[in-house]
Amino acid sequence: MSGPYGDPASAPQGDKERDDIAALAKGGRTNLFGFFLRLAARIPFLFIAGRSSVYGPAALGRFASALVLIELTSMLCTMGEKRGLAQRLSETEGQVPPANVIADGTILALIASIVASVLIWFVPEILFPGGHYTWIDRLMVVALPAMTMTEIWLAALAYKLRVSPTVWSRSIVEPWTISLVAFAMIWVQPESGLSIAYIASIYAAALTAFIPFFRAYGVPKGWRPRPGPMRKLAIRSLPIALADAIEWGTRRVDIFLLGFLAPPSAVGVYYAAQQVASLPQKLKTSFEPVLGPVITRNLKDRDYAAIARQVCQVGFWITASQAGIALALGIPGTGVMGLVGREFVGGTGALVFLLAAEVVAATSVVSEAALVYVARLRNLWISIGTIGIQAVLTLAGILAMQRLGFNSLYQAAAAAVALMVALGLSSLVKARLLSSILGAPINNWRWALLWAAAPAVIVGFLAVRFLPEWLALAIGMPAILGAYFLVIWKKAFGPEDRRLFQKTKAA
């Protein structure tokens, strides 16, 4: 019987959801800080690689083309453990030592990454389609095992709601290492400097992730390899591994096609634009490590309504943040690209469309965070359809620009438009599918976003129109963000939204 203070049975459930929102807010807040650190660290690398007379757009383009295959292969070699590990740890909680559960997936991933490294080493042409590489460049494959292990270690730490190691590894150690080593290699080994810097950054990030992982989980107890269960794990994890690889591939298939159809300098310009545009994309990783464990725990309790609310909550946080940062980077886009080098200013159009693509992708990202657990195969087919549509649109756009006589920078912009359209379609389809499964609406959009964008656009236009370029970046970008987030805070953020910026103790 309920009293004047409500149904007592509902209180624990309400407390549980508040704890979940607090955990999401705390994890997102920590990694949001990491985003700004990554922004500060990524710009020096682009500056060094783009402006240096030793490297330049062509060298950056060759490096980007090789990076596509390396990172895609690593994503496949994780065997879906980046997101599947949370579900396995949740299912076996209190039954099997966590270190043993992690060891099964780790051994599979390590074997897969070593085999892949050996195969690519003997066929380097797939890494460097233009045929221009040194023996040191071929060594980029040794980064595969370390990169794969890092993903699993960070996923295991995220299950314990520990996201600060992700910030240290991905937002501080990795980007600063690649920037500093690339700078040092200008005088030591300029021809392969970017490759050496990349390898160093991956192993530095791996070590930064391994130390807290080992302290948190220790060594497996009484564990031994079991071929039968490990084979079943590989089969079960395949849909998640493929979905992860495809989601990552949507951000790389454009570079892959440009690498074959456009000159290396155009690929380098597009890669620089993509690196800037991918900074808002990192915001999704601010919540993804914590969102997975929260979803799997609610799935165990069959609390589908809570999952829907959490997906919408996190989706709005990501959409609002990405939109603001997209405006701050896109309105003075010419100046932003000019920081990398004058040759990169022509990539401003591609930058604007890439930033828009990350905003429309937010719904797809948070929907997929739940779909990989409740509709693995259907999510996989939607992802395959998305990357297929993107590849067709990218190819058609590049060829159309070539036939119409436009230069390679217009071809790069066409690739960015293709990505934006494909991700927009993916968001619509995945949100509808998840809504039908959970029996609740999935929608990240709020009209207050338009109200917030209006003053930000006006402030940005005035800054670009009346201030010198350097001042438009130094003062205009913070002013755009300030105008945008002030309106968001006043008009769009409710009590739950504001928990993102309040220090709360997560359960």
Secondary structure, DSSP 8 states (H G I E B T S, - for coil): --BTTB-TTHHHHHHHHHHHHHHHHHHHHHHHHHHHHHHHHHHHHHHHHHH-SSSHHHHHHHHHHHHHHHHHHHHHHTTTHHHHHHHHHHHTTTTS-HHHHHHHHHHHHHHHHHHHHHHHHH-GGGT-TT----HHHHGGGGHHHHHHHHHHHHHHHHHTT--HHHIIIIIIIHHHHHHHHHHHHHHH-GGGHHHHHHHHHHHHHHHHHHHHHHHHH-S-SS----HHHHHHHHHHHHHHHHHHHHHHHTTTHHHHHHHHHS-HHHHHHHHHHHHHHHHHHHHHHHHHHHHHHHHHHHHHTT-HHHHHHHHHHHHHHHHHHHHHHHHHHHTTHHHHHHHH-GGGGGGHHHHHHHHHHHHHTHHHHHHHHHHHHH-HHHHHHHHHHHHHHHHHHHHHHHHHHHHTT--HHHHHHHHHHHHHHHHHHHHHHHHHHHHHHHTS------THHHHHHHHHHHHHHHHHHHS-HHHIIIIIHHHHHHHHHHHIIIII--HHHHGGGS-----
